[in-house]
Amino acid sequence: MSGKFIKLREDFWVAPQISAQDVREAAALGVRLIVNNRPDGEMIGQPKSAELEAAAKAAGLSYAHIPVDGSGVSMAHIDALAGAREAAGDGPVLAFCRSGTRSTIVDAYAQARAGRSAEDIIADAARAGYDLTGHQPALLALYKDSRAPQD
């Protein structure tokens, strides 16, 4: 596996900015979905989302552009990730942004909403080098909401 790809779980990896070559490497590793959490134009020289989407499609991968800007993660981001994963089917996901942090956070919130404990999510992120302790209250709230009886 590329040293650039950081495993959070068996089915979810994160990375800093990727290239078309990284897309091909991800496909060779069995990744089914590439998620771009970086807004276009965030940094000079960054590949455009459309270029990476074309590389993903050429490699037979699903692709989702779910940009997270400075305003933070919203329920729309969480919904978009869940929808992209469902549409792509089973298989590993590679999500990226500038450093991998935003991708880790979006996944963490999606995991909490799906009923995974904040403790487990934070531990996975820590093993991968990401500190999500500041997100614990939001993760706990999403987890509790996932456990509440639905009307």
Secondary structure, DSSP 4 states (H G I P E B T S, - for coil): --TT-EEEETTEEEESS--HHHHHHHHHTT--EEEE-S-TTSSTTPPPHHHHHHHHHHTT-EEEE----TT---HHHHHHHHHHHHHH-SS-EEEE-SSSHHHHHHHHHHHHHTT--HHHHHHHHHHTT---GGGHHHHHHHHHHHHSPP-
